[in-house]
Amino acid sequence: MKKGTVELTCDHCGAFNVIHYTEDPTRQHEGAVMCAVCDSELLLWEGKRVYGKAELKGLSS
């Protein structure tokens, strides 16, 4: 299984989030990832990747 990370900035609070994922080629998945700080929606996804929980990388100044 392929693994990776995605870094996203929350539009609501400005927090920098890191999200780890794995790819599962055997089936489709879907879900949402929420900001580690304010719990706003960061990512809606559907496909072969399985995303984990967002982790705080830093805050914007």
ROLO-876873 format. One record per residue: x, y, z of N, C-alpha, C in turn; residue number from 1; residue in one letter. Coordinates in nm, 4 decimals, decimal comma. Example, Ala and Ser with C-alpha at 12.3 -4.5 7.8 and 13.67 -1.06 7.14 Angstrom:
<pts>
+----------+----------+----------+----------+----------+----------+----------+----------+----------+-----+------+
:    neast :   nnorth :      nup :   caeast :  canorth :     caup :    ceast :   cnorth :      cup : seq : type :
+----------+----------+----------+----------+----------+----------+----------+----------+----------+-----+------+
:   1,3190 :  -0,5690 :   0,7800 :   1,2300 :  -0,4500 :   0,7800 :   1,3200 :  -0,3300 :   0,7800 :   1 :    A :
:   1,2850 :  -0,2250 :   0,7080 :   1,3670 :  -0,1060 :   0,7140 :   1,2900 :   0,0030 :   0,7870 :   2 :    S :
+----------+----------+----------+----------+----------+----------+----------+----------+----------+-----+------+
</pts>
This chain:
<pts>
+----------+----------+----------+----------+----------+----------+----------+----------+----------+-----+------+
:    neast :   nnorth :      nup :   caeast :  canorth :     caup :    ceast :   cnorth :      cup : seq : type :
+----------+----------+----------+----------+----------+----------+----------+----------+----------+-----+------+
:   0,0829 :  -0,1183 :   0,0000 :   0,0000 :   0,0000 :   0,0000 :   0,0873 :   0,1246 :   0,0000 :   1 :    M :
:   0,0514 :   0,2180 :  -0,0832 :   0,1215 :   0,3458 :  -0,0891 :   0,0758 :   0,4337 :   0,0269 :   2 :    K :
:   0,1710 :   0,5063 :   0,0875 :   0,1398 :   0,5971 :   0,1982 :   0,1899 :   0,7361 :   0,1634 :   3 :    K :
:   0,1289 :   0,8379 :   0,2225 :   0,1722 :   0,9746 :   0,1977 :   0,1112 :   1,0700 :   0,2978 :   4 :    G :
:   0,1399 :   1,1980 :   0,2774 :   0,0832 :   1,3026 :   0,3624 :   0,0340 :   1,4176 :   0,2762 :   5 :    T :
:  -0,0614 :   1,4893 :   0,3289 :  -0,1157 :   1,6089 :   0,2668 :  -0,1126 :   1,7180 :   0,3731 :   6 :    V :
:  -0,0714 :   1,8385 :   0,3344 :  -0,0733 :   1,9522 :   0,4261 :  -0,1790 :   2,0507 :   0,3786 :   7 :    E :
:  -0,2698 :   2,0879 :   0,4683 :  -0,3776 :   2,1804 :   0,4349 :  -0,3881 :   2,2889 :   0,5414 :   8 :    L :
:  -0,4191 :   2,4103 :   0,4971 :  -0,4443 :   2,5209 :   0,5887 :  -0,5949 :   2,5372 :   0,6037 :   9 :    T :
:  -0,6400 :   2,5476 :   0,7264 :  -0,7826 :   2,5646 :   0,7544 :  -0,8268 :   2,7045 :   0,7126 :  10 :    C :
:  -0,9321 :   2,7125 :   0,6325 :  -0,9870 :   2,8416 :   0,5906 :  -1,0520 :   2,9160 :   0,7073 :  11 :    D :
:  -1,0953 :   2,8438 :   0,8069 :  -1,1673 :   2,9046 :   0,9191 :  -1,0739 :   2,9653 :   1,0239 :  12 :    H :
:  -0,9712 :   2,8897 :   1,0690 :  -0,8862 :   2,9380 :   1,1787 :  -0,7408 :   2,9614 :   1,1383 :  13 :    C :
:  -0,7014 :   2,9175 :   1,0183 :  -0,5657 :   2,9389 :   0,9706 :  -0,4633 :   2,8375 :   1,0176 :  14 :    G :
:  -0,5053 :   2,7327 :   1,0868 :  -0,4120 :   2,6306 :   1,1355 :  -0,3562 :   2,5487 :   1,0189 :  15 :    A :
:  -0,2273 :   2,5131 :   1,0284 :  -0,1641 :   2,4249 :   0,9305 :  -0,1815 :   2,2815 :   0,9791 :  16 :    F :
:  -0,2471 :   2,1991 :   0,8989 :  -0,2773 :   2,0611 :   0,9352 :  -0,2012 :   1,9644 :   0,8464 :  17 :    N :
:  -0,1581 :   1,8526 :   0,9038 :  -0,0959 :   1,7431 :   0,8303 :  -0,1911 :   1,6242 :   0,8389 :  18 :    V :
:  -0,2161 :   1,5615 :   0,7239 :  -0,3057 :   1,4468 :   0,7184 :  -0,2316 :   1,3328 :   0,6496 :  19 :    I :
:  -0,2227 :   1,2185 :   0,7161 :  -0,1581 :   1,1005 :   0,6591 :  -0,2640 :   1,0160 :   0,5880 :  20 :    H :
:  -0,2221 :   0,9502 :   0,4805 :  -0,3156 :   0,8637 :   0,4087 :  -0,2464 :   0,7374 :   0,3610 :  21 :    Y :
:  -0,3266 :   0,6366 :   0,3314 :  -0,2815 :   0,5160 :   0,2630 :  -0,3731 :   0,4964 :   0,1433 :  22 :    T :
:  -0,3231 :   0,4289 :   0,0422 :  -0,4059 :   0,3982 :  -0,0745 :  -0,4464 :   0,2522 :  -0,0693 :  23 :    E :
:  -0,5751 :   0,2272 :  -0,0839 :  -0,6309 :   0,0924 :  -0,0842 :  -0,6915 :   0,0673 :  -0,2220 :  24 :    D :
:  -0,6178 :   0,0001 :  -0,3102 :  -0,6659 :  -0,0181 :  -0,4475 :  -0,7817 :  -0,1167 :  -0,4609 :  25 :    P :
:  -0,8186 :  -0,1832 :  -0,3525 :  -0,9203 :  -0,2874 :  -0,3622 :  -1,0633 :  -0,2366 :  -0,3515 :  26 :    T :
:  -1,0828 :  -0,1148 :  -0,2958 :  -1,2199 :  -0,0656 :  -0,2832 :  -1,2242 :   0,0856 :  -0,2694 :  27 :    R :
:  -1,3420 :   0,1421 :  -0,2909 :  -1,3646 :   0,2862 :  -0,2792 :  -1,3929 :   0,3229 :  -0,1332 :  28 :    Q :
:  -1,3506 :   0,4400 :  -0,0949 :  -1,3748 :   0,4918 :   0,0395 :  -1,4265 :   0,6344 :   0,0266 :  29 :    H :
:  -1,4876 :   0,6854 :   0,1320 :  -1,5302 :   0,8254 :   0,1345 :  -1,5354 :   0,8721 :   0,2789 :  30 :    E :
:  -1,5266 :   1,0028 :   0,2959 :  -1,5328 :   1,0576 :   0,4302 :  -1,4950 :   1,2042 :   0,4323 :  31 :    G :
:  -1,4721 :   1,2553 :   0,5526 :  -1,4340 :   1,3945 :   0,5724 :  -1,3228 :   1,3998 :   0,6760 :  32 :    A :
:  -1,2350 :   1,4981 :   0,6612 :  -1,1293 :   1,5229 :   0,7588 :  -1,1546 :   1,6608 :   0,8182 :  33 :    V :
:  -1,1492 :   1,6688 :   0,9500 :  -1,1773 :   1,7930 :   1,0206 :  -1,0478 :   1,8544 :   1,0734 :  34 :    M :
:  -1,0462 :   1,9876 :   1,0873 :  -0,9312 :   2,0619 :   1,1381 :  -0,8973 :   2,0162 :   1,2800 :  35 :    C :
:  -0,7676 :   2,0043 :   1,3093 :  -0,7220 :   1,9619 :   1,4415 :  -0,7485 :   2,0671 :   1,5483 :  36 :    A :
:  -0,7678 :   2,1933 :   1,5088 :  -0,7872 :   2,3012 :   1,6061 :  -0,9349 :   2,3355 :   1,6249 :  37 :    V :
:  -1,0038 :   2,3701 :   1,5154 :  -1,1404 :   2,4232 :   1,5284 :  -1,2491 :   2,3264 :   1,4827 :  38 :    C :
:  -1,2110 :   2,2088 :   1,4332 :  -1,3045 :   2,1050 :   1,3895 :  -1,3863 :   2,1440 :   1,2663 :  39 :    D :
:  -1,3396 :   2,2434 :   1,1894 :  -1,4036 :   2,2769 :   1,0621 :  -1,3624 :   2,1740 :   0,9571 :  40 :    S :
:  -1,4426 :   2,1599 :   0,8551 :  -1,4152 :   2,0635 :   0,7493 :  -1,2964 :   2,1084 :   0,6648 :  41 :    E :
:  -1,1942 :   2,0222 :   0,6564 :  -1,0768 :   2,0494 :   0,5732 :  -1,0865 :   1,9821 :   0,4371 :  42 :    L :
:  -1,1382 :   1,8605 :   0,4367 :  -1,1314 :   1,7791 :   0,3160 :  -1,2483 :   1,6815 :   0,3112 :  43 :    L :
:  -1,3255 :   1,6868 :   0,2043 :  -1,4238 :   1,5830 :   0,1730 :  -1,3602 :   1,4962 :   0,0663 :  44 :    L :
:  -1,3630 :   1,3659 :   0,0838 :  -1,2935 :   1,2814 :  -0,0122 :  -1,3737 :   1,1569 :  -0,0470 :  45 :    W :
:  -1,3433 :   1,1074 :  -0,1662 :  -1,4005 :   0,9833 :  -0,2155 :  -1,2992 :   0,9241 :  -0,3115 :  46 :    E :
:  -1,2679 :   0,7983 :  -0,2949 :  -1,1729 :   0,7343 :  -0,3851 :  -1,0950 :   0,6238 :  -0,3177 :  47 :    G :
:  -0,9759 :   0,5985 :  -0,3689 :  -0,8933 :   0,4868 :  -0,3228 :  -0,8082 :   0,5211 :  -0,2008 :  48 :    K :
:  -0,7929 :   0,6499 :  -0,1693 :  -0,7145 :   0,6888 :  -0,0520 :  -0,7998 :   0,6823 :   0,0746 :  49 :    R :
:  -0,7351 :   0,6444 :   0,1838 :  -0,7985 :   0,6430 :   0,3151 :  -0,7228 :   0,7439 :   0,4003 :  50 :    V :
:  -0,7892 :   0,8535 :   0,4355 :  -0,7257 :   0,9610 :   0,5114 :  -0,7467 :   0,9409 :   0,6605 :  51 :    Y :
:  -0,6437 :   0,9739 :   0,7379 :  -0,6527 :   0,9678 :   0,8831 :  -0,6945 :   1,1021 :   0,9403 :  52 :    G :
:  -0,6841 :   1,1140 :   1,0695 :  -0,7198 :   1,2360 :   1,1422 :  -0,6139 :   1,3433 :   1,1190 :  53 :    K :
:  -0,6566 :   1,4687 :   1,1088 :  -0,5640 :   1,5813 :   1,0914 :  -0,4837 :   1,6026 :   1,2193 :  54 :    A :
:  -0,3556 :   1,6361 :   1,2019 :  -0,2676 :   1,6690 :   1,3134 :  -0,2197 :   1,8120 :   1,2946 :  55 :    E :
:  -0,2102 :   1,8865 :   1,4032 :  -0,1660 :   2,0255 :   1,3972 :  -0,0175 :   2,0321 :   1,3652 :  56 :    L :
:   0,0163 :   2,1086 :   1,2619 :   0,1561 :   2,1327 :   1,2272 :   0,2005 :   2,2695 :   1,2785 :  57 :    K :
:   0,1102 :   2,3661 :   1,2796 :   0,1427 :   2,4998 :   1,3280 :   0,0250 :   2,5935 :   1,3099 :  58 :    G :
:   0,0390 :   2,7130 :   1,3662 :  -0,0644 :   2,8156 :   1,3545 :  -0,0099 :   2,9325 :   1,2752 :  59 :    L :
:  -0,0956 :   2,9960 :   1,1966 :  -0,0519 :   3,1149 :   1,1236 :  -0,0435 :   3,2315 :   1,2203 :  60 :    S :
:   0,0443 :   3,3261 :   1,1893 :   0,0609 :   3,4391 :   1,2818 :  -0,0215 :   3,5586 :   1,2430 :  61 :    S :
+----------+----------+----------+----------+----------+----------+----------+----------+----------+-----+------+
</pts>
